[in-house]
Amino acid sequence: PQPAGSLPPSPIYSRNESRLLLVLIQFFFHHGEAVVYDPDAACSTFFGSVLSNNFKMPTVAFDTMMLCIEHREHLFTHTSIFPRFFPNLFKILAWSPRTFLMEFVEILPFMIQPNTILEILHSLLDLPCLAAGLEVVRYVQRLGPTEADAKKAFSAQATQNPAVGAYLNPVQRPLFNYLLRP
């Protein structure tokens, strides 16, 4: 049994459920004291597993960026969302750079803290690599539904596409895992 007022630990949310969770978070930001609910669990769930899986969806990305801009002061002063989950916000920028560049510029100063400044700097420098890594993962995910089929397709694709070969190479896999961290 879940404690009252908590969310499941790592559910798979659809686009509509993700947007509903964002609306709930926004409601709790506005009325959390009146309903005596701390939105940290909902924020951690959304900015963690939900955003990591749904950053490619334009509506989820847009609503996320608007929430971050509208509530940047609250997110900065009352939560640890920006320093904990900035890699997932960077995925939105890497996936849709022209769409969300100005919004990202607005929230970037709120992400920077003394303990995250170097990691954010490196993440900004690695942004083209992150975009390439996201494309490789999308390509690999479309290749085969089962592991046996995927291995056959991967071996053929790895010779044609060096990025797929690098992704499948166990020596280079930690680099991809670091770039694509949740």
N, C-alpha and C positions, 0 to 999 in steps of 0.2 A: 504494500500500500504506500502511496505517495503522501507525504505530509501535505496538509491543507495549504493551498496557495503556491504550490511548487509545480514546476513543469517537468515532463519526462526528460531524462538526462541527455539523450542524443537521438531525438526522433528525426525522421526524414520528412521535411516539410515541403509541400507543393508550393507553387507560386502564390496561390491565393492564401494558403495558410501562413506563408512567410509574411505577406502583406498584412494579414490580420494580426500577427504577432507584433509587427511594427506599430500598428494602430493601438494595440494594447499597451505597448511600451510608452507611446506618446500620451495616452490617457493617464498612465501611472505617473508620468513626469508632471502632468498638470494637476492631478487629483490624488496622488499617492498618499499624502498626509491625511486626507479626509477618509480614505478607505483603508488606511493603515496597512499599506503594502509597500514593501521595498522592491523596486523593479530590478535589482541587481541580478537575480536569478534569470529573469526573462531577458535582460540585456546580455548576460553571458551566453545564454542559449542561442540568442539570435546572432550576435556578433561572432560567436564561435562556430558551431557546427552548421547552423542554418545559412549564414552568409558564405561560409566556405564552400557549401554545395550549390548555392543559388546566385552567386555574384554575376553570372553570365546573363541572367534574366533581366532585361532592361527595366521592367517596372520595379523589381526588387532593388536593383542598383540605384535607380532614381529616388525611390522612397527612402532608401538608406542614407543617401547623400543629403537629402532634404532634412531628414531627422537629425543628422549630425550637424548640419548648419544651423538649424533652428534651435537646437539644444546644446550647442557646443560649450557654452559656459557651464551648464549643469553636468554634462559628460566629463568636462575637465576637472571641475571642483569636487563633485560628489561621487564619481565612479572612477574605476581604473580601466575603462573601456578603451580609450585611445592608446595608452601604452601597452595594454595586453593584446589588443586585436588589430593593431595597425597593419599587420601583414594581409589580413583579409580586406581591409579598405584599399590597400595598394593593389590587390587583385582587380578591384573595380576599375581603378585608374589604368592598369595595364590592359584590361580587356576593352575598355572604351575610353581611350585617352582624349580624343577630341570632344567627346560628350561631357566629360566630368572634370576637365582640367581646371576651370575656374572655381568650381565648387571645392575641389581638392586643395587649391591654393588657400581658400578661406579656412579650412580646418587644419591644415598642416601645422601652423604655429601651436595649436592646442595639443597636437600629438607629441611635440618635442618637449622632452623633460630631461633633466640631467642624466638619468640612467638609461635613456633610450636614444639620445642624440646620435651616437655613433652608429647604432643599428639602423636608425632611420636614414642617415646619410648613405650608408652602404645599400640600403634598400632602394633609395632613389637612384643611385648609380647603377644598380642591378635591374632597374625597371625594364629595359629592353630584353634582358635575359628572362625575366619573369614572363613577359608577354610571349616570347618564343616558347618557353616551357609550357605555358598554358595552351598554346596552339598544338604542341606535340602531344600533350595529354589528351586533348580533344580528338586528335587524329588517331591515337592509339585506342581510345575508347570506342571508336567507330569500327575498328577492324574485325573483331570477332566476339561472339557472345560467350563462348566457352574457352577455357584455358588451353585445351588441345588445339582448337581451331586458331586461337590467337597466336600460339607459338609458331604454327605453320605460316600464318600470315605475317607475323613479325619478322621471321627470318627472311622472307621474301622482301618485305618492305624495308628492312634494315639496310639491305644492300642498295636499294634505290634511294632511300632517304637517310642521310647520315644523322640527322637529328633524332630519328626514331631509333637508330642503332645506338646512339649515345644514351638515350633514355633507357634502353633495354640492357645496356652494359652494366653489370654489377659494380664495376669500379667507379663509374660516373653517376650511379643512381643516388648516392648521398648528396651530390650537388643539386639534383632535381628535387630531392626531398627537402633540402634547405630552402630552395627558391619557392617551392610550393607549400611551405608549412602553413598550417591553419592558424 
